[in-house]
Amino acid sequence: MTGAAALVWFKRDLRVRDHAPLAEATHFDNALGLVVIEPQWLESPECDPRHVGFLLDCVAELKGDLAARGLPLLVRTGAMPQVLQSLRREFRFTHLFSHEETGPGWSYARDLAVAEWCRHQGAHWTESPQTGVVRRLRSRTG
């Protein structure tokens, strides 16, 4: 897509192989990887210093894997809508790609805020399903 820029938001799945959002972003002239270390995660009961250390090790490996494919990886800390706003000014991206995440309530609230931000900014966000869980259903029965 001529002139368009895309961000690949790596949430929990830090692979480069068999990664639908990454594959989608490669159709754009400019693509960037993004990992955001979120305060909500750091403050959550499921986070431990060992998790943070493991994440940072994995991010270093991901950075090398993406560099080998000609894609830079941005690592930011902050609330996702504010991070996106800052990156929008810097890179003028038009598309955001990520996996759908199944996680605790704070991550769902964050995704709702990201969806709202994208609507207001005119950015296109594509979430690729990763599990059999279907989000945003009113009922889980037939």
Secondary structure as a PSIPRED ss2 file (coil, helix, strand):
# PSIPRED VFORMAT (PSIPRED V4.0)

   1 M C   1.000  0.000  0.000
   2 T C   1.000  0.000  0.000
   3 G C   1.000  0.000  0.000
   4 A C   1.000  0.000  0.000
   5 A E   0.000  0.000  1.000
   6 A E   0.000  0.000  1.000
   7 L E   0.000  0.000  1.000
   8 V E   0.000  0.000  1.000
   9 W E   0.000  0.000  1.000
  10 F E   0.000  0.000  1.000
  11 K C   1.000  0.000  0.000
  12 R C   1.000  0.000  0.000
  13 D C   1.000  0.000  0.000
  14 L C   1.000  0.000  0.000
  15 R C   1.000  0.000  0.000
  16 V C   1.000  0.000  0.000
  17 R C   1.000  0.000  0.000
  18 D C   1.000  0.000  0.000
  19 H C   1.000  0.000  0.000
  20 A H   0.000  1.000  0.000
  21 P H   0.000  1.000  0.000
  22 L H   0.000  1.000  0.000
  23 A H   0.000  1.000  0.000
  24 E H   0.000  1.000  0.000
  25 A H   0.000  1.000  0.000
  26 T C   1.000  0.000  0.000
  27 H C   1.000  0.000  0.000
  28 F C   1.000  0.000  0.000
  29 D C   1.000  0.000  0.000
  30 N E   0.000  0.000  1.000
  31 A E   0.000  0.000  1.000
  32 L E   0.000  0.000  1.000
  33 G E   0.000  0.000  1.000
  34 L E   0.000  0.000  1.000
  35 V E   0.000  0.000  1.000
  36 V E   0.000  0.000  1.000
  37 I E   0.000  0.000  1.000
  38 E C   1.000  0.000  0.000
  39 P H   0.000  1.000  0.000
  40 Q H   0.000  1.000  0.000
  41 W H   0.000  1.000  0.000
  42 L H   0.000  1.000  0.000
  43 E C   1.000  0.000  0.000
  44 S C   1.000  0.000  0.000
  45 P C   1.000  0.000  0.000
  46 E C   1.000  0.000  0.000
  47 C C   1.000  0.000  0.000
  48 D C   1.000  0.000  0.000
  49 P H   0.000  1.000  0.000
  50 R H   0.000  1.000  0.000
  51 H H   0.000  1.000  0.000
  52 V H   0.000  1.000  0.000
  53 G H   0.000  1.000  0.000
  54 F H   0.000  1.000  0.000
  55 L H   0.000  1.000  0.000
  56 L H   0.000  1.000  0.000
  57 D H   0.000  1.000  0.000
  58 C H   0.000  1.000  0.000
  59 V H   0.000  1.000  0.000
  60 A H   0.000  1.000  0.000
  61 E H   0.000  1.000  0.000
  62 L H   0.000  1.000  0.000
  63 K H   0.000  1.000  0.000
  64 G H   0.000  1.000  0.000
  65 D H   0.000  1.000  0.000
  66 L H   0.000  1.000  0.000
  67 A H   0.000  1.000  0.000
  68 A H   0.000  1.000  0.000
  69 R C   1.000  0.000  0.000
  70 G C   1.000  0.000  0.000
  71 L C   1.000  0.000  0.000
  72 P C   1.000  0.000  0.000
  73 L E   0.000  0.000  1.000
  74 L E   0.000  0.000  1.000
  75 V E   0.000  0.000  1.000
  76 R E   0.000  0.000  1.000
  77 T E   0.000  0.000  1.000
  78 G C   1.000  0.000  0.000
  79 A C   1.000  0.000  0.000
  80 M H   0.000  1.000  0.000
  81 P H   0.000  1.000  0.000
  82 Q H   0.000  1.000  0.000
  83 V H   0.000  1.000  0.000
  84 L H   0.000  1.000  0.000
  85 Q H   0.000  1.000  0.000
  86 S H   0.000  1.000  0.000
  87 L H   0.000  1.000  0.000
  88 R H   0.000  1.000  0.000
  89 R H   0.000  1.000  0.000
  90 E H   0.000  1.000  0.000
  91 F H   0.000  1.000  0.000
  92 R C   1.000  0.000  0.000
  93 F C   1.000  0.000  0.000
  94 T C   1.000  0.000  0.000
  95 H E   0.000  0.000  1.000
  96 L E   0.000  0.000  1.000
  97 F E   0.000  0.000  1.000
  98 S E   0.000  0.000  1.000
  99 H E   0.000  0.000  1.000
 100 E C   1.000  0.000  0.000
 101 E C   1.000  0.000  0.000
 102 T C   1.000  0.000  0.000
 103 G C   1.000  0.000  0.000
 104 P C   1.000  0.000  0.000
 105 G H   0.000  1.000  0.000
 106 W H   0.000  1.000  0.000
 107 S H   0.000  1.000  0.000
 108 Y H   0.000  1.000  0.000
 109 A H   0.000  1.000  0.000
 110 R H   0.000  1.000  0.000
 111 D H   0.000  1.000  0.000
 112 L H   0.000  1.000  0.000
 113 A H   0.000  1.000  0.000
 114 V H   0.000  1.000  0.000
 115 A H   0.000  1.000  0.000
 116 E H   0.000  1.000  0.000
 117 W H   0.000  1.000  0.000
 118 C H   0.000  1.000  0.000
 119 R H   0.000  1.000  0.000
 120 H H   0.000  1.000  0.000
 121 Q H   0.000  1.000  0.000
 122 G C   1.000  0.000  0.000
 123 A C   1.000  0.000  0.000
 124 H E   0.000  0.000  1.000
 125 W E   0.000  0.000  1.000
 126 T E   0.000  0.000  1.000
 127 E E   0.000  0.000  1.000
 128 S E   0.000  0.000  1.000
 129 P C   1.000  0.000  0.000
 130 Q C   1.000  0.000  0.000
 131 T C   1.000  0.000  0.000
 132 G C   1.000  0.000  0.000
 133 V C   1.000  0.000  0.000
 134 V C   1.000  0.000  0.000
 135 R C   1.000  0.000  0.000
 136 R C   1.000  0.000  0.000
 137 L C   1.000  0.000  0.000
 138 R C   1.000  0.000  0.000
 139 S C   1.000  0.000  0.000
 140 R C   1.000  0.000  0.000
 141 T C   1.000  0.000  0.000
 142 G C   1.000  0.000  0.000
